[in-house]
Amino acid sequence: MFSHLMIGTNDIDRAKTFYDATFATFGGPQGIVDPKGRLIYVHNGGIFILTKPIDGQPATCANGFTVGFAMTPEQADAWHAAGIAHGGSACEDPPGVRNGTPYYLAYLRDPDGHKICALHNYGAVQ
């Protein structure tokens, strides 16, 4: 259904430091900055883009919006630690299985305040 996901950032260099470190934990590539100044990641058929807003206004995070990345529980733990070490902040419960669900989840806020999530679904076909 989705071709890509794009979110705003106020600092491309800061975003690159954060996302390069967190994506490396699950085998993702380093981001590239295109000629228009957008930071682009392509991995396993997904495209994730960060950009300064084209209207010139500051980037803000969306209330109720979460970006989720699929990975193993071990990768999620490493992702969470790398995020904290590179300018992110923990949010919600600590990484782990949520009561009564088949999901292993870890949540962070990136340096711009976007809520991001690592998710492993134990019930998914591997």
C-alpha positions, -999 to +999 in steps of 0.1 A: +000+000+000+028+025+008+055+036-015+075+055+011+073+074+043+086+109+048+089+129+080+103+164+088+135+173+105+150+206+116+186+193+113+195+168+085+230+161+100+216+154+134+189+131+119+216+113+098+237+106+129+207+092+148+191+071+120+225+058+107+232+045+142+198+030+148+194+015+114+228-001+115+215-023+144+192-042+120+215-042+089+201-010+074+224+011+052+236+046+060+214+073+046+223+094+015+215+130+011+201+138-023+207+170-043+176+186-027+190+180+008+166+151+017+180+122+037+170+089+022+172+053+034+163+023+013+161-011+029+142-044+021+120-026-004+111+003+020+120+039+016+122+063+045+129+099+039+136+129+062+134+164+049+132+200+061+096+211+055+092+227+020+070+255+035+100+269+054+083+263+088+099+243+115+094+205+115+071+193+143+062+158+153+026+145+148+006+137+179-006+101+177+018+093+148+043+064+151+067+050+125+073+012+131+103-008+119+103-046+118+132-064+134+141-092+158+139-086+196+177-086+198+179-060+170+151-040+188+172-039+220+203-028+201+182-002+181+168+012+214+203+015+230+218+031+198+189+056+197+194+067+233+232+070+226+226+092+195+202+118+207+169+100+210+149+095+242+130+065+256+092+067+257+065+043+268+075+011+285+110-004+283+116-027+254+098-061+258+068-082+251+035-064+258+012-082+281-013-104+263+002-097+228+026-115+205+045-083+200+080-073+212+081-035+212+106-008+218+098+029+215+119+060+211+115+097+202+140+108+176+159+141+180+130+159+164+104+143+187+090+118+162+077+086+179+094+056+164+090+019+172+108-014+168+084-043+165+088-080+163+056-101+159+061-135+173+028-146+155+040-136+120+051-162+096+089-161+094 
